[in-house]
Amino acid sequence: MEQATYLDRRQEIETYFARTAAETWSQLTSDAPVGRIRATVRAGREAMRAQLLEWLSRDLNGARVLDAGCGTGALAVEAARRGAEVVAIDLSEPMVDIARARLPSDIDPMSVRFLVGDMLDEELGRFDHVVAMDSLIHYDARDMAWALSGLASRTDVSILFTFAPRTPALSLMHGLGKLFPKANRSPSIQPVGERKLRRLVAAQQGCEGWALSRTRRIKSGFYISHAMELRIA
């Protein structure tokens, strides 16, 4: 059953990344020089990606991985290097085009399938692992729990995801989008309390048999994000 609030928010995010932000995020996720503030965001994202990859098995041969909200594809590439069959999906066609263009020559193009669309599309099939790095941070806690239940219904081992923790610093910044010029601001992130998120996930239909386990917060200057692992109990 579709959740109207999720769909409305998804449309805002799709519009922003498709029409406004591709060039900004292309630069942020490259080696190109950036300003001091964006450099802290870049470092934070790199640290978060490293953390999520650390939680995945180093040997992913035979595993099917969904990079849910793949952006410019860095995590998908590393999962493929470990032997995974990766489906990398994002709402933004320009971002997916960048990801395809950046695929390194040492990666078999058949091992990473880049798609434009919704991470919750059931036609994507089943996965051993799902990674949703900073792709749920624009949704409120209830929509996030609902989305996680949709992913859980098609996942056999683990779901690694991030959320924006409810902290005074994050509230002061009014979301990561405020770091960019007004014309390039993203839809505001939705700070979420960890206790509330745990409670909502535990009560969410479709998350029966799953448990939130490992957790870690990454803070780098203006970047604050919290990683969690959802596993079959």
C-alpha positions as CSV (number, residue, x, y, z in Angstrom):
1,M,0.0,0.0,0.0
2,E,1.4,3.4,-1.0
3,Q,2.0,6.0,1.7
4,A,0.9,9.4,0.4
5,T,3.3,11.4,2.5
6,Y,6.2,9.4,1.3
7,L,5.2,9.9,-2.3
8,D,4.8,13.6,-1.9
9,R,8.2,13.9,-0.3
10,R,9.8,11.7,-3.0
11,Q,8.5,14.0,-5.7
12,E,10.2,17.0,-4.0
13,I,13.5,15.1,-3.7
14,E,13.3,13.9,-7.3
15,T,12.6,17.4,-8.6
16,Y,15.5,18.9,-6.6
17,F,18.1,16.4,-7.7
18,A,16.9,16.1,-11.3
19,R,16.7,19.9,-12.0
20,T,18.8,21.7,-9.6
21,A,21.6,19.8,-7.8
22,A,23.3,17.4,-10.1
23,E,26.2,19.7,-10.8
24,T,26.6,20.7,-7.2
25,W,26.6,17.0,-6.0
26,S,28.8,15.9,-8.9
27,Q,31.5,18.3,-7.7
28,L,31.0,17.4,-4.0
29,T,31.4,13.7,-4.7
30,S,34.5,14.2,-6.9
31,D,38.1,15.2,-6.2
32,A,37.5,18.7,-7.4
33,P,38.5,21.5,-5.0
34,V,35.6,22.7,-2.8
35,G,35.2,25.4,-0.1
36,R,35.8,24.7,3.6
37,I,32.2,24.0,4.5
38,R,31.6,21.6,1.6
39,A,34.9,19.9,2.4
40,T,33.6,18.9,5.8
41,V,30.5,17.5,4.1
42,R,32.6,15.6,1.7
43,A,34.8,14.2,4.5
44,G,31.8,13.2,6.5
45,R,30.2,11.4,3.6
46,E,33.4,9.5,2.9
47,A,33.6,8.4,6.5
48,M,30.0,7.3,6.5
49,R,30.5,5.3,3.3
50,A,33.5,3.6,4.8
51,Q,31.5,2.8,7.9
52,L,28.7,1.2,6.0
53,L,31.2,-0.8,3.8
54,E,32.9,-2.0,7.0
55,W,29.6,-3.4,8.2
56,L,29.2,-5.3,4.9
57,S,31.0,-8.6,4.4
58,R,34.4,-8.1,2.7
59,D,33.5,-11.2,0.5
60,L,30.3,-10.5,-1.3
61,N,30.7,-13.1,-4.0
62,G,27.3,-14.4,-4.9
63,A,25.5,-11.7,-2.9
64,R,22.9,-9.3,-4.4
65,V,23.2,-5.8,-3.0
66,L,20.8,-2.8,-3.5
67,D,22.4,0.6,-3.3
68,A,19.2,2.5,-2.5
69,G,19.7,6.1,-3.4
70,C,23.1,5.5,-5.2
71,G,23.9,9.1,-6.0
72,T,27.1,9.2,-8.1
73,G,27.8,5.5,-7.4
74,A,30.8,5.4,-5.1
75,L,29.4,2.8,-2.7
76,A,28.0,0.6,-5.6
77,V,31.5,0.5,-7.1
78,E,33.1,-0.7,-3.8
79,A,30.4,-3.4,-3.3
80,A,31.1,-4.6,-6.9
81,R,34.8,-4.8,-6.1
82,R,33.9,-7.2,-3.3
83,G,32.2,-9.5,-5.8
84,A,28.5,-8.4,-5.3
85,E,25.9,-8.1,-8.0
86,V,24.8,-4.6,-7.4
87,V,21.6,-2.8,-8.4
88,A,22.2,0.9,-7.9
89,I,19.0,3.1,-8.1
90,D,18.4,6.8,-7.6
91,L,15.5,9.1,-8.2
92,S,17.7,11.5,-10.2
93,E,18.5,10.7,-13.8
94,P,21.4,13.2,-14.0
95,M,23.0,11.6,-10.9
96,V,22.6,8.1,-12.4
97,D,24.2,9.4,-15.6
98,I,27.2,10.6,-13.6
99,A,27.4,7.3,-11.8
100,R,27.5,5.4,-15.1
101,A,30.1,7.7,-16.5
102,R,32.3,7.3,-13.4
103,L,32.3,3.5,-13.4
104,P,36.0,2.5,-13.2
105,S,37.5,0.4,-16.0
106,D,38.4,-2.4,-13.5
107,I,34.7,-3.0,-12.7
108,D,32.7,-5.4,-15.0
109,P,29.8,-3.3,-16.3
110,M,27.6,-6.3,-15.9
111,S,28.2,-6.3,-12.1
112,V,26.5,-3.0,-11.5
113,R,23.1,-2.1,-12.9
114,F,22.4,1.6,-12.6
115,L,18.7,2.5,-12.7
116,V,16.5,5.6,-12.3
117,G,13.6,5.0,-10.0
118,D,12.3,4.3,-6.5
119,M,14.2,2.1,-4.1
120,L,10.9,0.5,-3.0
121,D,10.0,-0.8,-6.5
122,E,9.1,-4.4,-5.9
123,E,10.2,-5.3,-9.5
124,L,13.8,-4.8,-8.4
125,G,13.5,-8.3,-6.8
126,R,15.2,-9.7,-3.7
127,F,18.5,-8.8,-2.1
128,D,20.9,-10.1,0.5
129,H,21.9,-6.6,1.6
130,V,20.4,-3.1,1.2
131,V,22.4,0.1,1.8
132,A,20.6,3.4,2.0
133,M,23.2,6.0,2.7
134,D,21.7,9.5,3.3
135,S,18.8,8.6,1.1
136,L,16.1,8.5,3.8
137,I,17.2,11.7,5.6
138,H,14.5,13.8,3.9
139,Y,11.7,11.7,5.2
140,D,10.0,11.9,8.7
141,A,10.3,9.1,11.2
142,R,7.0,7.4,10.2
143,D,7.8,7.4,6.5
144,M,11.3,6.2,7.2
145,A,9.9,3.2,9.2
146,W,7.4,2.5,6.5
147,A,10.1,2.6,3.8
148,L,12.3,0.3,5.9
149,S,9.5,-2.2,6.1
150,G,9.2,-2.2,2.3
151,L,12.9,-2.9,2.0
152,A,12.8,-5.6,4.7
153,S,10.1,-7.5,2.7
154,R,12.7,-8.0,-0.1
155,T,15.9,-8.4,1.9
156,D,17.4,-11.6,3.4
157,V,20.3,-10.5,5.6
158,S,20.7,-6.8,6.4
159,I,19.7,-3.3,5.8
160,L,22.2,-0.5,6.5
161,F,20.8,3.0,6.5
162,T,21.4,6.4,7.9
163,F,19.2,9.1,9.4
164,A,19.7,12.7,10.5
165,P,19.9,12.6,14.4
166,R,17.9,15.1,16.3
167,T,20.6,17.3,17.8
168,P,20.8,21.0,18.7
169,A,23.5,21.5,16.1
170,L,21.5,20.0,13.3
171,S,18.4,21.9,14.3
172,L,20.5,25.1,14.2
173,M,21.7,24.4,10.7
174,H,18.1,23.8,9.5
175,G,19.3,20.8,7.5
176,L,22.2,20.0,5.3
177,G,20.6,21.9,2.4
178,K,21.3,25.2,4.1
179,L,24.9,24.7,3.4
180,F,24.4,25.5,-0.3
181,P,23.4,28.7,-2.1
182,K,19.7,29.4,-1.9
183,A,19.0,28.2,-5.4
184,N,20.7,24.9,-4.8
185,R,19.2,24.1,-1.4
186,S,17.8,20.6,-1.0
187,P,14.5,19.7,0.5
188,S,15.1,20.1,4.2
189,I,16.3,17.0,6.1
190,Q,14.1,15.6,8.9
191,P,15.9,15.2,12.2
192,V,14.8,12.0,13.9
193,G,15.2,10.8,17.5
194,E,16.8,7.4,17.7
195,R,14.4,6.2,20.4
196,K,11.4,7.2,18.4
197,L,12.8,5.5,15.3
198,R,13.5,2.3,17.1
199,R,10.0,2.3,18.5
200,L,8.4,2.9,15.1
201,V,10.5,0.2,13.4
202,A,9.7,-2.3,16.1
203,A,5.9,-1.6,15.7
204,Q,5.9,-1.4,11.9
205,Q,4.0,-4.1,10.1
206,G,6.5,-5.9,7.9
207,C,9.5,-5.5,10.3
208,E,8.6,-8.5,12.3
209,G,11.7,-10.7,12.8
210,W,14.1,-7.8,12.3
211,A,16.1,-6.0,14.9
212,L,18.1,-2.8,15.0
213,S,21.7,-3.7,16.0
214,R,24.9,-1.8,15.3
215,T,24.8,2.0,15.3
216,R,27.3,4.8,14.8
217,R,27.1,8.6,14.4
218,I,29.5,10.4,12.0
219,K,30.1,14.1,12.5
220,S,32.5,16.1,10.3
221,G,32.0,19.8,10.6
222,F,28.7,20.5,9.0
223,Y,28.0,16.9,8.3
224,I,26.0,14.9,10.9
225,S,24.5,11.5,10.1
226,H,23.7,8.4,12.1
227,A,24.2,4.9,10.7
228,M,22.2,1.9,11.8
229,E,22.0,-1.8,10.9
230,L,18.7,-3.7,10.6
231,R,19.2,-7.5,10.6
232,I,17.1,-10.6,10.8
233,A,16.8,-11.3,14.5
